[in-house]
Amino acid sequence: MPVSPARVARGAEGGAAGRARPGARRCHGSGRVTCEAEAARAAMGGSASLLPREALCEYQELTFLSKQEILLAYKRFSELLPKEERENACSARVPKSQILTLPELRANPFQHRICRVFSTSYDGDDSMSFEDFLDMLSVFSDSATSDIKSHYAFRIFDFDDDGTLDRKDLEKLVNCLTGQGEESRLSNMEMEQLIQNILEESDIDKDGTINLSEFQHVISRSPDFASSFKIVL
Amino acid sequence: SLAEVFLPEETRAAAPVDFLQELPSYQSALRRRAAAGGTQERRTAPQGSAGLRAAEARGPEQEGGELGVRPAREYPLSIAEKRRDCQQADIKYLSGWKQWKRTSSKSLKKVLNEAKELSSYLELWRHDIRSIEGKFGTGIQSYFSFLRFLVLLNFIIFILMFSFVTLPTIISEYGIFNSSFAKIPPKNIEPHCTVYKPSGNKGLVYFYTYLKDLLSGTGFLEVTSLFYGYYTIDAAWLSILRYNLPLAYLLATFAYLALSLLWIIKRSGEGFKQNLVHDEDQFQSYCNKVFAGWDFCITDPNAAQLKHRSLQYELQTDLEEERLKRKIADRTMKEKLRIYSLRIFINIIVIAVLSGCFYSIYRATVFSQENSNDVSNTNFQANLLVQYLPSMVITLANFIAPQIFSFLIRFEDYSPAFEIRLTLMRCIFVRLANIGVLLFSLWSQISYCATDKCKACGYNYELYPCWESEVGQEMYKLMIFDFIIILAVTLFIDFPRKLLVTHCSCKPVQWCGLQEFGISDNVLEIIYGQTICWIGTFFSPLLPAIATIKYFIIFYVKKISLMHTRKPAARPVRASSSNFFFLVVLLIGLVLAFIPLGISIAHIPSSKACGPFRSFNTSWAVVPDTILGFPTGLQQVLHSIASEAFAVPFFMVICLVMFYFIALAGAHKRVVEQLREQLVMVRFDPVFCTPKV
């Protein structure tokens, strides 16, 4: 994927600077914790790991989540980690198999695509860091704009990651909806008819695929999208 | 090579996007965004190719560091990338004024967020509705949200009526805050019309009389502030202020009707817009079903399994329906004739069924009124039965008629979606018209005048000295009975059925199975109750309080019933179309409630023996009376507004405005069509296509 040169340059030096250092504020002097960390701890009901207040404010600004939601997300995320890693929850990565045990994702037919889209792991193993997790919750929250939601919905539905929804993508999408298993799939004729109808409704330039703009256009007229594209912890 | 794959696609994809940005909907969205923060000529519509990431990166750079224009979180980037862009923006030098603006807007946003978080704790039943959504999906959740809306609406109506009507009466009657009251001066009314002696249960009475009174609103309840007859005060004096109670009573009635209307319209704003603007049946569109089909909030694997099945069923049914439509278009003339004559015949049967219902309600009401006025109460149970006869007949009709309709519609050979809608329309009509028939039969009894003495009063003064209280009592009985039936059905039908299905494994029982949670049936039930409440509040000001408590309890009853004794519907109900449908039917109920109230207030003479409108001809007459007390200038203004010289030009102006908007919408539609055609042509235009390397 093409990456702008500016970003590459920034990535090298800016990466470490802005990231929250969760370990820094925990203990001071005689072992008493600082007031801000204590506030975060009190809000979370005394669990072992802490989310620094500065990071909390930053996440509030950069995502659509409220303070309670971020703290709850932190709690749930640290529960996915083994006990030894919980102190560094902010920088740890949770393997995909663990993420999929969350009840919100367990029953979701798009679970693999969600992990793939939101994971920023360079290894391609779809593991998620805490910030990826927050990203995901932010996009799926109540207050996210429909622009953001439709953008990410497009990426989730784009099974082959080629930037357009072609017939194969649509077929996989419908199969995800109707369920795994042979008897729950639509017949070939029905699938053809369905894909034909979808393309008729949404493919404006009639090239046989749906690009992002067409998708966002059709979603803006879909009354159910905002209420169904939602995950709340 | 990489360039070969990406470059032509990017340039090719650029052109359609330009055209998409000419669309009127996009332009208006742009205008709205520009008004919200800063000017932008071209939004970065990220390209359709794999240059997605590049386009995203381009976004914030084009902004030039003015991230205050569009908050960082609205960019489709990961947190790390947004943080870097924020820092990039921070590095740039911002003037002192701009920095102050940014920090103040940030702190304002923080304060608003805190306020929103606090107010979300006050939301009623937030956790319950979330858990229902997780287990059953958004369709059923919309029913419970609707129930919550009705609880709040009824509570607000109660507060309105209580504070403007009941509270001043109670304060002045008991002399709190140094208040006093003035009784209505006796005008030249026939003395026989003013005789009203409610029994009030003096002396030693049996215990069951209290129970009977509680259930039918007579006896000791009749003289309380629950009913219209209690409010006999003309004006209350709170220190030096004169509080005109009759006027307040009438205006509070209009206020709660207007409040309900505005609140419902506001709530259904979105649904109306969607439905009116688009010609195609947007709720049924395939894109909506596929792209917005899955409820991401489902957490229960069983519910997910059910959702898969229902989605499969829905898609298959819709595809089949489309094939059916094509077949219908190929029908021969002979077949069409046969089907239309069959439909006319079935509609005649439907009308016959409806007439049967209405006639039986009429007879039951007349019988009940004639026999319950016999003061010689022989049997407690028989008397109660007679009192509740109209309610029972209505409930029976509401139960039987839909079954008949869903049986008949199979012969009419409509498409499945239309079948459902037509049955629903017929059921709605039955339920709401039943209330109308009840009220009509009550009025025919009340205004039946044979003797001259009776005609002098304007209503049947012997049987109904205080007819508004009678009507209030009927509405009260309907509401109580409705509540009892809902509880009884859950206790005595749903739970035993569940026990039977779980413990008895014989074939017929298992084939029957659990009942589905029929959303439309449940919604019609509560809308029926709400219509009764709207009509009855004028005659019984404390009725909304009873309605609030009733719906509050029904929420928990329905929730328990849903969780333990029901299975979800096979055909999924979509949240958007449900919300729209609920509010449209509620609106129909409200408009239908206007009619009986209008007739009672303006047409039927108010009773001269009780109530605040004793000295007026009709209840409405208090308004012209008050206007006559205004200064002459104001009177003239009001008279001119109500005259024809104002009304006719006003009507014409409204028509012109309407025609303007229709023409505008037509022009927009034409532009959209032209642009669509151009988009298709552009693909083959040699200017935009670069040959592949």
Contacts between the chains, C-beta under 8 A, distances in Angstrom:
chain1	res1	chain2	res2	distance
A	1	B	50	6.1
A	1	B	52	7.7
A	1	B	53	5.0
A	1	B	54	7.8
A	2	B	2	7.6
A	2	B	6	6.6
A	2	B	50	7.8
A	2	B	51	6.1
A	2	B	53	6.9
A	2	B	54	4.8
A	3	B	53	6.4
A	3	B	54	7.3
A	3	B	57	7.2
A	4	B	54	6.1
A	4	B	57	4.4
A	4	B	58	7.2
A	4	B	61	7.8
A	6	B	57	7.4
A	6	B	61	6.9
A	7	B	57	5.4
A	7	B	81	7.6
A	7	B	84	7.6
A	10	B	84	5.2
A	10	B	88	6.9
A	11	B	84	7.3
A	14	B	84	4.8
A	14	B	87	6.2
A	15	B	80	7.4
A	15	B	84	7.9
A	17	B	87	7.3
A	18	B	80	7.9
A	18	B	83	4.5
A	18	B	84	6.8
A	18	B	86	8.0
A	18	B	87	5.8
A	19	B	80	7.7
A	19	B	83	7.9
A	58	B	83	7.2
A	59	B	79	7.3
A	60	B	110	7.8
A	60	B	113	7.3
A	61	B	71	7.8
A	61	B	72	6.6
A	61	B	73	7.0
A	61	B	86	8.0
A	61	B	106	7.5
A	62	B	72	5.6
A	62	B	73	5.5
A	62	B	79	5.4
A	62	B	82	4.9
A	62	B	83	6.4
A	62	B	86	7.4
A	63	B	73	5.6
A	63	B	79	6.9
A	64	B	73	5.7
A	66	B	113	6.2
A	66	B	116	7.5
A	66	B	117	5.3
A	67	B	113	7.8
A	67	B	117	7.0
A	68	B	117	6.4
A	103	B	299	4.4
A	104	B	297	7.8
A	104	B	299	5.7
A	106	B	299	7.4
A	106	B	301	6.7
A	107	B	298	5.7
A	107	B	299	6.2
A	107	B	300	6.5
A	107	B	301	4.8
A	107	B	303	7.3
A	107	B	304	3.6
A	108	B	294	7.6
A	108	B	296	6.5
A	108	B	298	7.6
A	108	B	304	7.5
A	109	B	294	6.7
A	109	B	304	7.7
A	109	B	308	7.5
A	110	B	294	7.1
A	110	B	296	7.9
A	118	B	78	7.8
A	120	B	78	5.4
A	120	B	80	6.7
A	131	B	78	6.9
A	131	B	79	4.2
A	131	B	80	6.2
A	132	B	78	6.9
A	132	B	79	7.9
A	134	B	79	6.2
A	135	B	78	5.5
A	135	B	79	5.5
A	138	B	73	6.9
A	140	B	296	6.4
A	145	B	74	5.7
A	147	B	74	6.8
A	147	B	76	7.8
A	148	B	74	6.3
A	148	B	76	5.7
A	151	B	46	7.5
A	151	B	76	4.3
A	152	B	76	6.5
A	153	B	291	6.9
A	155	B	52	7.7
A	157	B	291	7.3
A	161	B	50	7.8
A	162	B	50	6.4
A	163	B	9	7.8
A	163	B	48	5.8
A	163	B	49	5.0
A	163	B	50	4.4
A	163	B	51	7.6
A	163	B	52	5.9
A	164	B	48	5.8
A	164	B	49	7.8
A	170	B	290	7.6
A	173	B	290	6.5
A	174	B	290	6.3
A	174	B	315	7.4
A	176	B	294	7.7
A	177	B	290	6.7
A	177	B	293	5.3
A	177	B	294	5.9
A	177	B	308	7.1
A	177	B	311	5.0
A	177	B	312	7.7
A	177	B	315	7.8
A	178	B	308	5.9
A	178	B	311	5.8
A	178	B	312	4.0
A	178	B	315	7.0
A	179	B	305	7.3
A	179	B	308	3.3
A	179	B	309	7.0
A	179	B	311	8.0
A	179	B	312	6.7
A	184	B	308	6.2
A	184	B	309	7.1
A	184	B	312	5.5
A	186	B	312	7.2
A	186	B	315	6.6
A	186	B	316	6.7
A	186	B	319	8.0
A	190	B	315	7.5
A	190	B	316	6.4
A	190	B	319	5.2
A	193	B	319	5.4
A	193	B	322	7.3
A	193	B	323	8.0
A	194	B	286	6.5
A	194	B	290	7.5
A	194	B	315	6.4
A	194	B	319	6.2
A	197	B	286	4.5
A	197	B	322	7.6
A	198	B	286	5.2
A	198	B	287	5.7
A	198	B	290	6.0
A	201	B	285	5.9
A	201	B	286	6.1
A	201	B	287	4.9
A	202	B	287	5.3
A	204	B	16	7.0
A	204	B	20	7.3
A	204	B	676	6.1
A	204	B	679	5.1
A	204	B	680	7.8
A	205	B	16	4.7
A	205	B	679	4.6
A	205	B	680	6.1
A	205	B	682	7.0
A	205	B	683	5.5
A	206	B	679	7.8
A	206	B	680	4.9
A	206	B	683	7.0
A	207	B	683	6.0
A	211	B	13	6.2
A	211	B	16	7.6
A	211	B	47	8.0
A	211	B	48	2.8
A	211	B	49	8.0
A	212	B	45	7.8
A	212	B	46	5.9
A	212	B	47	7.5
A	212	B	48	5.1
A	212	B	52	7.3
A	213	B	16	7.0
A	213	B	17	5.2
A	213	B	20	5.2
A	213	B	45	5.7
A	213	B	48	6.4
A	214	B	20	7.8
A	214	B	48	7.9
A	215	B	291	7.7
A	217	B	20	6.6
A	217	B	23	7.8
A	218	B	287	4.9
A	218	B	291	7.1
A	219	B	291	6.3
A	219	B	292	7.5
A	220	B	25	7.3
A	221	B	274	7.8
A	221	B	278	7.0
A	221	B	282	6.4
A	222	B	282	7.9
A	222	B	285	7.6
A	222	B	287	6.4
A	222	B	288	4.4
A	222	B	291	6.3
A	222	B	292	5.0
A	223	B	270	7.6
A	223	B	271	7.4
A	223	B	274	5.2
A	223	B	282	6.8
A	223	B	283	6.8
A	223	B	288	6.9
A	223	B	574	8.0
A	223	B	576	3.5
A	223	B	577	7.6
A	224	B	138	7.7
A	224	B	288	5.8
A	224	B	292	4.1
A	224	B	293	8.0
A	224	B	574	5.4
A	224	B	575	6.0
A	224	B	576	4.8
A	225	B	288	7.6
A	225	B	291	6.8
A	225	B	292	4.0
A	227	B	138	5.2
A	227	B	575	4.9
A	227	B	576	7.0
A	228	B	138	6.2
A	228	B	292	4.9
A	228	B	293	7.3
A	228	B	294	6.6
A	228	B	295	5.0
A	228	B	296	6.3
A	228	B	297	7.8
A	228	B	575	7.4
A	229	B	292	6.9
A	229	B	296	5.7
A	230	B	296	5.7
A	230	B	297	5.4
A	231	B	296	5.1
A	231	B	297	6.1
A	232	B	130	6.7
A	232	B	297	6.5
